[in-house]
Amino acid sequence: MLDGHRIAVVVPAKDEAQWIRGVIQTMPAYVDDLIVVDDGSSDGTGDVAKVLGAIVFRHEVARGVGAAIVSGYRLALELGADAIAVMAGDGQMCPDDLQRLAAPVIAGRADYAKGDRFRHPDIGHTMPRARRIVGGLLSAATGLAIGVPALSDSQCGYTVISRKAALAIDLEALWPRYGYPNDLLSHLAIANQRIVDVTVRPVYRGEASGLRPWHVLKIAALIGRAGLRRISASARGSSPRDVPAQPTAT
């Protein structure tokens, strides 16, 4: 429990046996439900997580990170979570940032809090320059498409969603693979859910990025679809508020 709220953490993981132990062992004590969604791993990721006490939900066939997060959200809602965080299975999200990320959600100031690595002072020498440039462009495009122009670091997967927001959107309609964060932000904006950015630490260990040119093209297509979705909502008279994402204290 955190300030009287039940906290669940969803960890989507595919072939992360090398890192999942560290993710689980450093999880803050106030987390009530730790859900590892094993997305068709072939290296025993789910077995390692289960031995360490996590709740394991397995996809027998890999369905994508977005689909894994949706499975985790559904299970967390069934368990009665008030707020649901997402942390990657590769250990690239600092657990010390979780309480600050969850704070605006459990205090009722926001419906969805997402990490913002770009505002962290270490970003310049931690995240590769090319990745910062691409991430900045995708963030600007996503913000414009969904009517949240101040949005930063749209690709950051370190997030906390309120129970209310998770129930306000159609989870089954979310994009299941790369580009999931952009599509989720679009659905949240259409549902008039409040989005905030919270500065988090960028964590990299020198490994190669999994982001490929075709992933960027797919994300660009999803951003375009988000813009069309917003235009359609406006035509129906249900356009989302143009309220910029607000950064919290770093």
N, C-alpha and C positions, 0 to 999 in steps of 0.2 A: 504493500500500500504506500502511496505517496500523497500526503495531505488528505488522507481518507478516501482516495480514489484507487480503484483496482487497475493496475498497470500490466499490460501484456506486451511482450516483445516478439515480433515475428522475424525469423531469420531465414530468408530464402537461401538455399544452398544447393549447388550442383558440383559434385566432385571437390569438396572443400575439406576433406578429412585432415589435410595438413594444417588448416587454420581453425577449424570449428572448435577444437578443444579450448584454445585461447579465448575465443569469443564467449563461450559458455562460462569458463572459469572466471572471467572478469566482469560478468554481468552484475550490476548493482543489486544489493540485497533487497531493495524495495520492490523489485520486479516480482509480480505475483505469478505470472504464467509466461514461461519461456517456450515458444513454439518454433521448432525447426522444421521447415518444409523442405524435405529432401526431393529435389526435382529430378528424379531419375538418375541419381548418382550411381556410378559403377565402382567407386573406391571405398565404400563402407561409411560414407559420411553420416548417414542416419544411424548406423550401429554405434558409432562413436558418440553421437549426441545422446542416444538413449541411455548408454552406460553412464553418462555424466548427469543424468536426471532430467534432461529436456523432454518435453512433449514432442513426439516426432509424428509428422503427417507426411506420408510418402506418395509421390506421383510415380507410378511404375514406369511410365514413359515421360521423358522430359517435355514439359509444356511451355516453358519460358518463365522468366523471372516475374513478369506481371501476373501470370496465372498462379505462381507459387505464393505471391503476396495475397492474392484474393483468397486462396485456400486458407492462409493463415488468418486473414481478417475474419472469415466466416467462423473459424474455430474459436477465435478470441471473443467474438460476439456471443457465441454459445456459452462460453465460460463466464460471461458477465463483465467483460472488461469495460471500464469507463474511458480509457485512452489506450490506443494501440500504436506502438512504435515499430518501425522497421529498421533493422540493422543487418548489414551484409554478412554473409558467412565467411568472408575472407579477412576479417579483422581490420578493415580500413575505416572503421567508424569508432571514434574514441568513446568508451562507455562513460567517461567523466563528463561528457557533454549532454548526456541523456536527460538529467534532471532539469537543466536549463532549457532544453528543447521542449520538454513536456510542460514546463511551467505555464506558458500562456494558454495552453489547452485546458489544463485542469483548473486554472483560475477563471475559465470562461471568457477570456479575452480573444480567443481564436478557436476556429474549428479544425484547422490544419496548420501545423508548424513544420516547416521544412528547413533543413540545414542550408547554410550559405557559407561555402568555403572561400568565396571570392573576397569577402570582407575580413578574413583572418590575416593578421600581419605576416604569417609565414608562407602565404600562398605563392609569393614571388619566387622563392627558392625551393618550394616543395612540389607544386604541380607543374608538369612540363608546359613550356610556353605555348606550344601548338594546341595543347588540350585546353589551356585557358582561353585562347582566342576562339576556338570552336565553341566552347561552352558559353562564352559571352555572347556570341552571335545567336546561338540557339535560345539562350535565355531571353534576349531582346525580342526575338521573333515570337517566342511563346507568350511573353507578356503582352505584346500587342495583339496577338490572336485571341487571347482569352479576356482582354480588357483589364489586365493587371499590369500596367506599364512599368511599375517599379520593381517587378519580380526580378530576383537575382538567383543565379545558379539553379536553373530549372532541372538540370540533370542530377542533382544531388538526391540520393536515395535514402538519406538519413532523415526520417520523418516521424511525426506523431499526429494521428488523426483521432478526433473525438468519436465517441459512440454515435452521437447524433449525426455527424457528417458521414460516417460509414453507412448509416442506415438511410441517408438522404439521397444516395446515388445508387445506380444500378451496377453492382459489382460485376455481374456477368457480362456487361457491355464493355468493360475495360479492355484495352489492348493487352494481349498476354505476353508480349516479348519486348525487345529493345524499343524504347520510346514510351514505355509504360508511364514514367513520371509526367511527361507532357500531356498524355491523354487523361490521366487522373486529374491534373490541374484544370484541364478544360471542363471535365464533368463537375468538379467542385465549384468552379466559377459560375457555371450555368445554374447550379443549385443554390447560388448566393451564399456559399460557405466562406467564412472569413479565413484568409490565408496570410500567414506571417513568415518572414525570414528570420532565422536565428543563426548567428555566427557559430560555426563549428570548426574544429581543427581539420585541416587536410592531412590525411595519412597516406603516405606512399612509401613503398619499400624498394623501389627501383624496378618492379615488375612491369612488363609490357602491358600497355592498355589493350583491353578487349574490344575497344571501339574501332570499327572499320568504316571505310568510305561508304559502303552500302548501308551501314547502320545510320550514318548521318543522313543519307537520302531518305531512308524510311522515316526517321524522326521529322525531317522536313515535310514529308507528306502528311504525317500525323498533325503537325502544326497547321498545315493548310486546312486539313479537315476540321481542326478546332476552330479556325476562323470562320469556316462555312457554318459550323454548328452554332456559333455565336450569332451570325447573321440570321440564321433560321429562327433562333430563339427570339431575336429582336422583332422579326416579322410576325411572330406569334404573340408579341406583346409581353414576353417573359424574359427580356434581355437582362443579363446579370448587371449588378451595380459596377460602375467603373471605379472601384476602390482599390488604390494601389496597395501592394503588399508592404507591410511596415516592418522594418528591422527592429528587433528587441535589443536590449543592452548586450554587448559582447562579453 
